[in-house]
Amino acid sequence: MVPATHMETMTPLSVLDLAPVVQGSTVQQALHNSRDLAQHAEKWGYNRFWLAEHHNMRGIASAATSVLIGHVAEGTSTIRVGAGGIMLPNHAPLQIAEQFGTLAALYGPRIDLGLGRAPGTDQITARALRRTMVGDVDRFPADVVELMRYFQPAQPGQAVVATPGEGLDVPVWILGSSQFGAHLAAALGLPYAFASHFAPAEMETAVAAYRARFEPSEQLDKPYVMLALNVFAADTDDEAKLLFTSLQQAFVNLATGMPGRLPPPMEGYEERLDSGAKARLAQALRCSVVGSRETVRKGLAGFIERTGADELIVAAQIHDHAARLRSFELTAEANRDLATAA
């Protein structure tokens, strides 16, 4: 079962972190900032802190995802910590079972394992990760089932046992940005997290398919949907819009083949783009709430009402760490405002 949040009257909020490496800083500082953000998020009442696997990205330091999860879990005590997600085609299921079994053995039942089928990188890097392309996306459903089997008690005569891993309670999630993941999560009776923060096109249809097709399981008796949402909060709307330009620049840079470290905010950035770039940016980032605490409160309320999300996982690629902390703090306050108003 997905654990209930500590505040039943509120839609739980969680954090999605990519350990951003910003221009003018270092990987070491990015890793320190991730742990610091998790410690603050725990204090502010966030439900879980997830890290995402990406490779060959100079602006993302969470490539060794399970290692960084351990670093964050060691510095926290109550917040759930996990992967959002592990890109399973890059790995043997047994290896992931052992890694997350180790995390669960060290940090108890607050470790989550979200699984995705994308490579989290380009095809050249994917080949470098796997050496061959045998572990392709077509094997993803079978690999998920194999991985989950390693967490179950070993059977007599079982030839391969995950140690650590066997018999440990590690909740598995399916991540996705299309109906494929929705159908798999429904068939296996697993919670489903949708990457609406950067790929919102199929959000509504995928969530509807998941809810309609869901089959109860030992882990979960009814559908549970967590949606990703970019939230950039600041003391004023204008300040938040300025912070948001770092993410806008990062998306344009990636789309034009020039990915790099997260750039600082830029005044008037969107106005400089041509109409086509503006339209593509608006579509990719349409699941975003940007503004003051009150603006964020209204944005959260509207998104929750429109989608019926059971939980939101918030992403905020903000260049300045202090401003990033402030954004997550204001977002938590805005969510509490919703509960008070209800």
N, C-alpha and C positions, 0 to 999 in steps of 0.2 A: 504493500500500500504506500502511496505517496504520503509522507508525513504531513499532518496538518500544520499550518502556520500558527505562531504563538498569538496572533491576533485574528480571531475568526471573523471579525466584522470588517476586515480590510481585505482587498485583493492583494495577495502577497506580491512584493516586489523583490526581484533578484538582480544580480549584477552579471553582465557579460563583459569580460575583459580580454583584450588581446595583448596586454603588456606593451602598450605603444612606445616605440622608440621615437622620440621627437627630435626635430632638427635642433642642433646645438647641445644635445645630451648624449648619453651612452646607454648601451644595453644593461650595464650594471645598475644604472639609476632606474631604468624601466622596471627591472625585476624588483628592486626595492620599493618602487612606487606601487606596484601591484599588491604586494603584501601590506603596505600602509593603507591602501584603499580598502582592502578586505577587512582590516582591523577597524577602520572607521565604519564600514558598512555593517559590520556586526553590531557595533554600538548603536547605529541608527535604525536597527530592526530589519535589515534586509534578510531574506529567507535563505538565499544561496549565493555563492560566488563561483561562477564558472569561467574557465579559461579555454580558449579555442586553439586548435592545432592548425598552424599555417607554416609553410616552408618556403625558403628562398625569398623572403619578404624582409627587406632591410628595416622596415618600420614596425615589425611585429616580433616580439621576443619570446613568444609562447610556443616555440616549435617543439621543445622537449616537454610536452604538456604534463605528463604524469610527474616529472621532476618538479616542475613549478607548482603543481597542486600540493605536493608534499611541503614545499617551502611555505606556501600560504596556510596550509592546515596547521603546520607547526606554530605559526604565529597567531592563531585564532583558537577559539574553544567551543563556540556554540553554532556558528553559521555553517551551513552545509557547503562543502567545497567539492568541485567536480569539473568534468570536462564538457564543454559545449562547442565542439565535441572532439572526440577522437575520430579521425578519418580512417575507418576500419580497413579499407582496401590497402592502406599503407602498411598493415601489420598482420602478423599471425594472431588469430584469436587467443591462442594459449599465452602469448606474450602479454597481451592486454589483460587477460585474466590474472596473470601473476603480478603485473604492475598494480592493478587496482585491488587485488587481494592483499598485497603488501600495504597499500594505503589504508585499506579498511582495518587490517590487523593493527596498524599503528595508531589510527585516529578514530576508530570506532564507527558506528553506524551513521556518520554524517558525510560519507563519500558518495557522490553521484557519478554515473558513467553515461554520458550522452554519446551516441554513435551516429556518424554520418557516412555517406557513401561517396562523397566527392573527394578528390585527392588533396584539396586544400593548397594546391599549388599548380604550376604548369606541368605539361606532360614530360618535359625533359627532366625536371626535378622529381616527378613521380617515378620515373624509371630509375633515377639515381637512388631513391629511397628503397625501392623494391628489388633492384637488380634485374628482375624480369617483370613482366606484366601479368603474371599468373593470377595474382590477387586482384582481379579487376572488379568493377562495380557490379557485374552480373552475378557474382558470388555473394553479394552483400547479405541477402536474406539467410542463406545457409551459414555464413560466417557469424551472423548475430546469434542464431540458434546454437551453434557450436560454442560460442563464447559464454552464453547463458548457462549452458550445460556444465561448464567448468566450475560455476559457482554453486552447483547443487552438491549434496552429499555424494561421495564416490560410491559407485555400485560394485558388488563383488566381481572381481576379475577385470575391472576397468584398467586399461593399459596405460593411459595418460591421465595424470591427476595434477591439477594446478595447486602448487604449494609455494606461497600462500594463495588462497582463492577458494579452494574447495570448502563448501559449507558456510561461506560468509555471505552476509546480506548486503549486496551491492546493487542498489536500484539501477536498472537499465532504462534509458530513454532512447527514443528514435528522434533524430533531428532531420529536418528536411526543408526544401523550398519548392516542392512539387507534390503531386498526388501520389507518387511512388512511395515516399516515406509515410504518408498518411495511411495508405492501404496496409503497409507492413505493420505499422504501430497498432492499427486496429485489429489486424489478424492475430498478432501476438499478445494483445491485451496490455500494451505498454503505454506510458505517458508520451505525449508528442509535443515537441518544441519546433516552432516554425520560424525560419530566418526572415521574418518580415522587415527587419531593419535594413536589409539591402536587396532583397528579392521578393517584393510584396505581391507580384502579379497574380499568383495562384493562391494567395492566403485564404480567401473566403471559400473557394471551391475545395481546397485541401482540407480545411478544418471541417467543413460540412461532410465530406466523405469520411473522414476519421470518425466523427461522432455517429454517423449513420451505420457504419460497418463494425463498430467496436465490439469485440468479444471479451467478456470478463476473463481474468486470469488470476493466478495466485498473487501476483504483484498488485493488481488493480481491478476494482470491481465496476468502475464506470469511467467514461472518458475523462481525461485530464489534459488540458491544452495550455501550454505556455507560449506566449507570443513575444517576439523580440521587438523592441521599440527604441529608437534613438530619442533620448531626452537630454536636451541642453538647457539647463536652468541657471539663471543668474539673478542679480537683484533687480535688473530692468530688462525689458524685452530687447532693447537695442544691444545691451551687453551680451545677452544670450545669442542673438543673431550673429554678432561678431565672432563669438566662440565657434559657432556652427560652421563658419567658413573654413576652418581647418579640415573638417570632414569633407566638405564640398570639394576642396582642392585635392584631397587624397583620392576621391572617387574619379575626378577628371584626370588626374595624373595616372591612375591605374588604367583607365579606359584608353588613354592615349599612349600606353606603353612606356610610361615613365614613373613607375612606382618608386617610392623612397620613404624617407622618414617623415613623420607627421609634421606638416608645415605649421608655422604660426598663423594666427588669424590675419586676415587681410581686409581692410576697409574697402567696400564697394566691389568685392570679388565677383558676385553673381552678375552684377550689371555689366561686367566686362565680357561675359560669355555670349556667344552667338545663340540664336533662338533654338537651334537643334540641341546644343549642349545643355541649355537651360531645361528643355523638355525632358531630355534623358535623365538629368539630375533630379528633376521633380518626380519622375516616375520611380527611380531607384530608391529615393529617400522619402517617399510619400508617407511612410509610417514613422514620422518624426514629430516631436513636440518641442518647440523652442520658445523660451520666454521666461518671464518672471514666475514666482511661486504661484500666483493666481492664474496666470496663463497656463502653466503646467497642470494645475489642478483641473482646469476645464478640459485641457487636452487629454489627460488621463481618463477623466470621466467619460468623454465622448468615445474614446477608443475602446474602453471596457464595455460600454453600452452597445456599441456597434458590433463587437466581435464576441462578447460573452466569454472572454478569456478567463481561465481559472487563475492564472498567474501571469505577470509581466516580467520579462527579463530586460533590463535597461542597459543600453550601450551608450557610451559618451566618450568619443575620441577627442579629447580636449588637450591642447598643447601644454598649458600651464597646469602643473599638478595641483596647486592650491585652488585654482578655479575649478578643476575637475572634482576635487573633494567637495567644494561648495555646491556644485551642481547636484551631486548625489545627495547631499544633505537637504537641499531645498526640495528635491524630488520626493524624498521620504516625508518631509513635512507636508508637501502638497497631498500626498496619499493619505496621511493622517487627517488632513482637512476634509477629505472626501468621507472618511469614516465618521467624523464628527457631524458633518452635515446630514449624513444618512440617519 
